[in-house]
Amino acid sequence: MTAQQHTFDVVIVGAGGAGLRAALEASRRARTAVITKLYPTRSHTGAAQGGMCAALANVEEDNWEWHTFDTIKGGDYLVDQDAAEIMCREAIEAVYDLEHMGMPFNRTGDGRIDQRRFGGHTHHHGAGAVRRSCFAADRTGHMILQTLFQQNVKQGTVFFDEFYVLDLLLAGDRAAGVVAYELATGELHVFRAKSVVFCTGGYGKMFKITSNAHALTGDGPGVCYRRGVPMEDMEFFQFHPTGLYRLGVLLSEAARGEGGILRNADGEAFMERYAPTIKDLAPRDMVSRAIYSEIREGRGAGPDGDYVYLDVSHLDPGVIDAKLPDITEFARTYLGVEPKKEGVPIQPTAHYAMGGIPTDVDARVVADAANTVIGGLYAAGECACVSVHGANRLGTNSLLDIVVFGKRAGINAAEHAAGVGHVELPEDPAGAVTRMLEGLAGHAEGERAAAIRGDLQVSMDEKAGVYRTETLLKEMEVELASLRERYARVWVQDTSRGYNTDLLEAVELGFLLDLAETLVVSARTRTESRGGHFREDHPARDDKNWLKHSLARRTDSGVRLDYKPVTHDQVRADGEEVLAERGGPMSPANPPRGRQPLCRSRCGCDASTPRPRPSRGSRPTTSRPSPWTGCWTSCTG
Ligand SMILES: Cc1cc2nc3c(=O)[nH]c(=O)nc-3n(C[C@H](O)[C@H](O)[C@H](O)COP(=O)(O)OP(=O)(O)OC[C@H]3O[C@@H](n4cnc5c(N)ncnc54)[C@H](O)[C@@H]3O)c2cc1C
């Protein structure tokens, strides 16, 4: 197959929230192309419902340091704390950036951006729930995506829509470009670039009951993995407690943030027993396990006793219509249930990948446990692992992650491109993709990709889902080997050149199988329970042996695991003790130990002389300099 050639400074793969935010920065500074397999506004960010958190303190007292603490604790201390601090600190600017681009946030009576509660977000280090999530009804992701897309169109960003990136080109230790397949024509395109940014989203389609769309097949991580990049923390996958029964369609935590209650078959509000302080707003891994405990102990509802209810019937119907319109409509449409009158049947649903392509806080992809940077290669969003979510992501921290680290990725990729030349492409750059496609399309009979994918998903739900054991994970490893054998004989029935989604589904299944293997091997080896990874045979968290990130690398003999330390510069895993040692919670008067009052952002400001910002529109009066740095900006450039 001959391939068309294109040359850009920066190539961004993916046009969800992370990709579009990166593109906005990169295309201001460098010749940039965005390559996306979906039309940009169909990206999965558009499905995000509940909100994006930032400690604006618009409706009650809050600050980004409490947000950082919650993120670290919610992630069961596997969070890299420098990254979490950056995210929570830059969150405030990230929300105002979007506001100034025209994002239609819900408003308080006095015109500020409204905020609501979400699981795990607290004030005073866990003293009670705080209203930190900024939202646009239950369509926050949709609004972010539309806003960012409009800005990119205005700026003239170049898009290649419905192009599937299937390979990463490396020259020595540097990224050199990507190879993409054009859906409409079946042609291959080689994109030569000085910087490549992966923003391809998650890979929830390896599970059957999932909130993730059909396209979330882990292509970016899959491509990088095959080119030797290890995958970080793959064993940590989040199961959201409230998926529509049997369908997995998400009912956002916003429902519980607005006062919705989980009830078992007896009508009992059972979360009061599992998390007496924050009850239904406990972190997602805890709530998901509580639901399964109710079901296992015979208090599940329905003929098979295999679901519980999400009850919003006591809420003011006006609140439901104004703040939860989409998710209540899902219940009516898909289950025929009227949420204003009755409980909605729900069960946990595979939702979010905490693991992925390892990066540093500048979104640069790293190749090993020593954090060796691969020149010109970046990743951001759900496909990346920076690691701000550790073992368990807090709700509304992902929309935040994608805009904060998307922006950093775009700026850094463009700056890198400005300082280097293009490297020589390898000989026959599209050769590997050509051989892969010809191999997949080369069988005249066999098994369809959908059948193999279906079996993978069912087994992953059963054996590598909310509850895991050595026996189940070992069985899953054996099953994956057999699924791989079946995949080697997969039959692509459609022989067309144009719009051959049959062929592309077979390609995507290959990525899912690779990533499922990294998840299962990492999960089997980690003999502890932490966040989204729960081992029934090792139910306790084991900081002595397992407070470390896993790195799963592809070798000829299977997955090889390596580990790297967690960055702990604020709170140790025995958080309570550190707080006591320090003389109380972190605050401006009681900063994290060892922290110097230096500006850690790269805006060049003098940390000792804060620069007040001019008042703008609805900027709240609580806007203030960073307590640690004295810097009023969250400048990243
Ligand atoms: C139902 C649901 C509700 C959610 N609600 C919230 C919420 O309220 N708050 C929150 O913080 N988080 C929420 N999340 C999580 C959050 O929405 C996602 O983690 C986030 O939007 C991911 O953004 P992204 O830019 O990384 O990826 P995506 O938005 O998934 O975009 C991926 C992009 O990559 C492209 N792509 C993929 N593969 C290829 C390829 N091979 N070649 C070219 N392009 C490719 C796609 O076309 C797409 O443009 C929710 C998730 C779900 C599923």
The ligand as an ORCA input file, in Angstrom:
! r2SCAN-3c Opt
* xyz 0 1
  C     -20.716      8.457     30.713
  C     -19.526      9.171     31.265
  C     -19.700     10.266     32.093
  C     -18.595     10.927     32.617
  N     -18.776     12.021     33.426
  C     -17.692     12.692     33.892
  C     -17.851     13.873     34.688
  O     -18.960     14.319     34.963
  N     -16.754     14.496     35.128
  C     -15.491     14.037     34.856
  O     -14.532     14.649     35.293
  N     -15.321     12.935     34.085
  C     -16.379     12.264     33.595
  N     -16.200     11.160     32.811
  C     -14.832     10.809     32.378
  C     -14.386     11.770     31.263
  O     -15.501     12.126     30.489
  C     -13.339     11.150     30.354
  O     -12.322     10.566     31.116
  C     -12.734     12.233     29.458
  O     -13.748     12.942     28.803
  C     -11.757     11.643     28.466
  O     -11.366     12.664     27.585
  P     -10.199     12.427     26.535
  O     -10.032     13.694     25.791
  O      -9.038     11.844     27.212
  O     -10.771     11.288     25.570
  P     -12.072     11.222     24.643
  O     -13.024     12.333     24.870
  O     -12.594      9.838     24.755
  O     -11.500     11.449     23.196
  C     -10.707     10.481     22.571
  C     -10.377     10.966     21.173
  O      -9.414     10.098     20.619
  C      -9.763      9.810     19.297
  N      -9.152      8.531     18.937
  C      -9.199      7.360     19.608
  N      -8.491      6.422     18.976
  C      -7.977      7.021     17.879
  C      -7.155      6.581     16.808
  N      -6.707      5.319     16.715
  N      -6.831      7.464     15.850
  C      -7.276      8.741     15.885
  N      -8.054      9.209     16.870
  C      -8.386      8.356     17.845
  C     -11.270      9.820     19.271
  O     -11.738     10.086     17.982
  C     -11.554     10.971     20.228
  O     -11.559     12.176     19.513
  C     -17.291     10.475     32.303
  C     -17.124      9.375     31.474
  C     -18.220      8.716     30.974
  C     -18.003      7.509     30.131
*
